[in-house]
Amino acid sequence: MSTYRWNTNEAARAYDAAAPVIHPLYDEVQWRILELLAPVASGSESFLLVDLGGGSGRLVEKVLQRFANARVVLVDQSPAFLAIAAERLARFGGRFELVEKRLQDDWAVELPAAPQAIVSTSAIHHLVADEKRQLYAKCCAALAPGGWLINGDEFRPAEDAEFLARLKRWDAHMKSAIADGRISASFQATFDHWHERNIRDFGAPHKSGDDCQETAEVQEQYLRDAGFIDVETPWQQEMWGTLIGHKA
Ligand SMILES: C[S@@+](CC[C@H](N)C(=O)[O-])C[C@H]1O[C@@H](n2cnc3c(N)ncnc32)[C@H](O)[C@@H]1O
């Protein structure tokens, strides 16, 4: 069986070093999540947040910097990404925990208390539809009353032609960024596999771990079915957006 692409040290280091180039709206998504979190964080003395698929801890670092009352649990299945997160977050010792688990596993059992917020960026689209639905149900069950789920992720448009056009624009962006060195050449193999699965084989069935983007509208319904209220997608641009829901 081949190694899941996020689990090699090379892919994790290359992604971490160039994340805001690889994902052209990376900083914007994170900024939007921090703004959404501000009223949630200010409403509680101690603010517990979970980052699902939190990778190398770039968003968690910003949360811990901005909200002095925040504690964070970062869940990720990749030891390679978690090792980078441990380095990045070392100065916040005592305010974070790293949990090596799949989003499909029972990560909620690791939480010290019910969180006020669960966030995720660029991770949940790796789950197939049923896994997303189960994950959202798990999130709703785990959250404290009044808590928020915010997923800053990749979403596809409903029409295939527009989806392929957006994928091709990102493909062109990646090719030029690797060619001019803004992204390390060590990311080439990860990108080549992405290209094969998403452009060359566009429309082929996807399995768990692939890029399984679904529309925001479909996932809004998953959130409602999971028990969330006030579900909406307040921002979307190209392949990215923020999907949010509120636990009553
Ligand atoms: C593109 S990276 C994004 C990392 C981080 N959220 C960020 O925005 O910088 C995708 C992350 O999702 C994690 N991931 C993918 N599938 C996962 C799963 N089924 N369970 C847990 N983590 C997963 C990977 O290990 C990786 O750290």
Ligand as a Chemical Component Dictionary entry (heavy atoms), coordinates in Angstrom:
data_LIG
# 
_chem_comp.id                   LIG 
_chem_comp.type                 NON-POLYMER 
_chem_comp.pdbx_formal_charge   0 
_chem_comp.three_letter_code    LIG 
# 
loop_
_chem_comp_atom.comp_id 
_chem_comp_atom.atom_id 
_chem_comp_atom.alt_atom_id 
_chem_comp_atom.type_symbol 
_chem_comp_atom.charge 
_chem_comp_atom.model_Cartn_x 
_chem_comp_atom.model_Cartn_y 
_chem_comp_atom.model_Cartn_z 
_chem_comp_atom.pdbx_ordinal 
LIG C1  C1  C 0  -3.269 20.511 3.022 1  
LIG S1  S1  S 1  -2.801 20.030 4.622 2  
LIG C2  C2  C 0  -3.518 21.377 5.563 3  
LIG C3  C3  C 0  -2.899 21.508 6.936 4  
LIG C4  C4  C 0  -3.409 22.683 7.754 5  
LIG N1  N1  N 0  -4.801 22.551 8.109 6  
LIG C5  C5  C 0  -3.174 23.982 7.031 7  
LIG O1  O1  O 0  -4.136 24.573 6.526 8  
LIG O2  O2  O -1 -2.011 24.394 6.950 9  
LIG C6  C6  C 0  -3.941 18.703 4.934 10 
LIG C7  C7  C 0  -3.812 18.146 6.337 11 
LIG O3  O3  O 0  -4.925 17.312 6.592 12 
LIG C8  C8  C 0  -4.460 16.152 7.230 13 
LIG N2  N2  N 0  -5.406 15.080 6.946 14 
LIG C9  C9  C 0  -5.806 14.652 5.719 15 
LIG N3  N3  N 0  -6.686 13.641 5.846 16 
LIG C10 C10 C 0  -6.834 13.417 7.180 17 
LIG C11 C11 C 0  -7.600 12.504 7.956 18 
LIG N4  N4  N 0  -8.392 11.613 7.383 19 
LIG N5  N5  N 0  -7.488 12.551 9.303 20 
LIG C12 C12 C 0  -6.677 13.464 9.901 21 
LIG N6  N6  N 0  -5.943 14.366 9.220 22 
LIG C13 C13 C 0  -6.017 14.338 7.879 23 
LIG C14 C14 C 0  -3.085 15.894 6.630 24 
LIG O4  O4  O 0  -2.318 15.034 7.427 25 
LIG C15 C15 C 0  -2.557 17.311 6.547 26 
LIG O5  O5  O 0  -1.930 17.701 7.735 27 
# 
loop_
_chem_comp_bond.comp_id 
_chem_comp_bond.atom_id_1 
_chem_comp_bond.atom_id_2 
_chem_comp_bond.value_order 
_chem_comp_bond.pdbx_ordinal 
LIG C1  S1  SING 1  
LIG S1  C2  SING 2  
LIG S1  C6  SING 3  
LIG C2  C3  SING 4  
LIG C3  C4  SING 5  
LIG C4  N1  SING 6  
LIG C4  C5  SING 7  
LIG C5  O1  DOUB 8  
LIG C5  O2  SING 9  
LIG C6  C7  SING 10 
LIG C7  O3  SING 11 
LIG C7  C15 SING 12 
LIG O3  C8  SING 13 
LIG C8  N2  SING 14 
LIG C8  C14 SING 15 
LIG N2  C9  SING 16 
LIG N2  C13 SING 17 
LIG C9  N3  DOUB 18 
LIG N3  C10 SING 19 
LIG C10 C11 SING 20 
LIG C10 C13 DOUB 21 
LIG C11 N4  SING 22 
LIG C11 N5  DOUB 23 
LIG N5  C12 SING 24 
LIG C12 N6  DOUB 25 
LIG N6  C13 SING 26 
LIG C14 O4  SING 27 
LIG C14 C15 SING 28 
LIG C15 O5  SING 29 
# 
